[in-house]
Amino acid sequence: MTSEQQLFDETPLRRFEYDDSVVLAADVGPDADASVDVVDGTVIVVADGHQYEQELPGDDARAFMNHGVLTIELSEREGDN
């Protein structure tokens, strides 16, 4: 596994690379009123009335929020870009 720091609209985004997948994670805070969706290869996060968008490498990403942590899962094929 490797990890590197990136920025996702001023929120630190961590990248974890595994043998068969790539996982991106960002802590948006437990008090944030946030939701996430993936549309046409773009992850869309709405948090506290603001919308943030980030293009992803591929259309088959899964994204979800759990206790203020945004997680985006990509298969190895999509994460290779």
N, C-alpha and C positions, 0 to 999 in steps of 0.2 A: 504494500500500500504506500502511496505517496500522497502528499498533501501540499497545496500551495495556496497562498492568500490572494484573493482578487477583490475587486470592489463591485458591488451590486447596488447602484444608486445610493452610495454613501454607507451602505451596510456591508460589513465584511462578509465575504462569501468564501467558504472553504471548499476545496476540491479534493475528494478522496478517490484515488484510482485503485481498483481491484482487478483481479484477473479477467473477470467477465462483465464488469460494469464500472460506471463512474457515478459518484454521488456528490451533489453540490448541496451545501447546507449553509443557512444563514439564520442567525438569532435576531428576530425582529422584536423580541421582548414579550414577556408574558402578559403585559397589560395592553398590548396593541390589539385593536379590533381589526383583524386581518383575514383575508381570504385569498385563495390562489386558484388559478386555472391555467391550462395549457391549450392554446389555440394556434393551429397552423405553425407549429415550431417556435412559438413565442410563449414564454411564461409571463403571466399577468398577475401581479400582486396588488391588491387593494388594501391599504393599511391606513387607518385613521383618516379616511377621506381622501387619500392621495393614491394615484395609480402609477405603478412602475412596470415597465416592460423590459424584457431581456430576450433576445433571440437565442435559440438553442440549436446545437448541431443535430438536426433530425426532427422528425415529427412524432416519434414514438416515445416521448418522455412522459413520466408520471411525476406529479407534484402534489404535495400535501402539506398541511400545517398541523403541528402537534405541540401544544403548550408553548406557543410563540416561536417555534423553530420551523423554518421553511426547509423542506427537503425535496430535491429534484433528483430523480433516478433516471439514468440513461444506460442503455445497453452498451457494450463495448464498441459496437459499430458506430453508434451516434457520438460517443465520447472521443473518437479518434481524431476529430478535427482540431 
